[in-house]
Amino acid sequence: MKLFSLLSFFVLSALLLSSCVNWIVQRPVYQKTYQDFRGEQKSFTSRQGKIKYMDQGQRHGEPILLLHGVPTSGWLYRNISENLAERGYRVITPDMLGFGSSDNPSGYDIYSEKYHASRLLALMNHLGIKRWHHVCHDAGGLWTQALAEKAPERLKSLTLLNSVLLEDGFKPPIRMDVGLKAKIAMKGYRSSVTNTLMTGVLFRQGLEDCRHLTDQDKEGIRRPLLEGKTNSLYYFFSQTCNQLPDYRHAFKALAKNNCRTQVIWGTSDDMLLWEPQADEVKSLLNIRDSDVHLLQSNHFLQEEQPVKLSRLIDSFVASQQVK
């Protein structure tokens, strides 16, 4: 995609989506600032760089990992992680390499799905967590599939939240060619004005109503991008969006290891669609109809439905403990 066309996309989208629908969202108010959040994160040094993460709740509680996607970070789960921690779980919420507070080293292939998966496994090994309940969103769905390809036995259960899964359900708003033009476009996030424009489009496209987000809520996405955390985005838009990896065998491996899966999906999402891929995903992962929850929500369910998500995750994980 030419740079002019890319910038035109953002400008036109901002103009067309300048108003939000009348949607009342009920959600808890996160009391800490993004700076406070960063201050509480711990650090793990992977082979490619430092990974920041939150480790909340009971140390010996049932472990749950909450995995973000593109271009977010662990901040996206701030309300859900606290809620689950209060319910007695041990909740691990990482910022993957190139996102949030984590390092952003130069390189291209190090941001591939397989390397994200390897770093995630290394983090959990570092924490001494052999098996856990896994929740993923957006591109985190691909990183999860790559992880399942390496070690399907590590996941006790899987919760899919509007995740990148199969080609039929993947409708990315941007596809870039590898090269200078795409790199320059990514640098646009470092400009305060362009960053506000680009993330404004993201919020409007990904939420039923963007008006409930406070400046502090937005800070958790905007600041890392202003800091230049775009190397992983560059890989995603120029590689993943053009050639989606096929991990059907990883799905089958999870099913073979009796990893029960639930789906929680916002039906207003125009980027990730459930219905076109529903039958195949359910078949590959042996998903029960009762474990599919379609919500009147958009892409960022964590912002719009944190209370509902917390309850569904809690109920699903708790049901795995009753044998």
Summary of the structure (lengths in Angstrom):
residues: 323
radius of gyration: 18.3
end to end distance: 52.6
largest distance: 57.8
contacts: 1093
relative contact order: 0.17
helix: 50%
strand: 16%
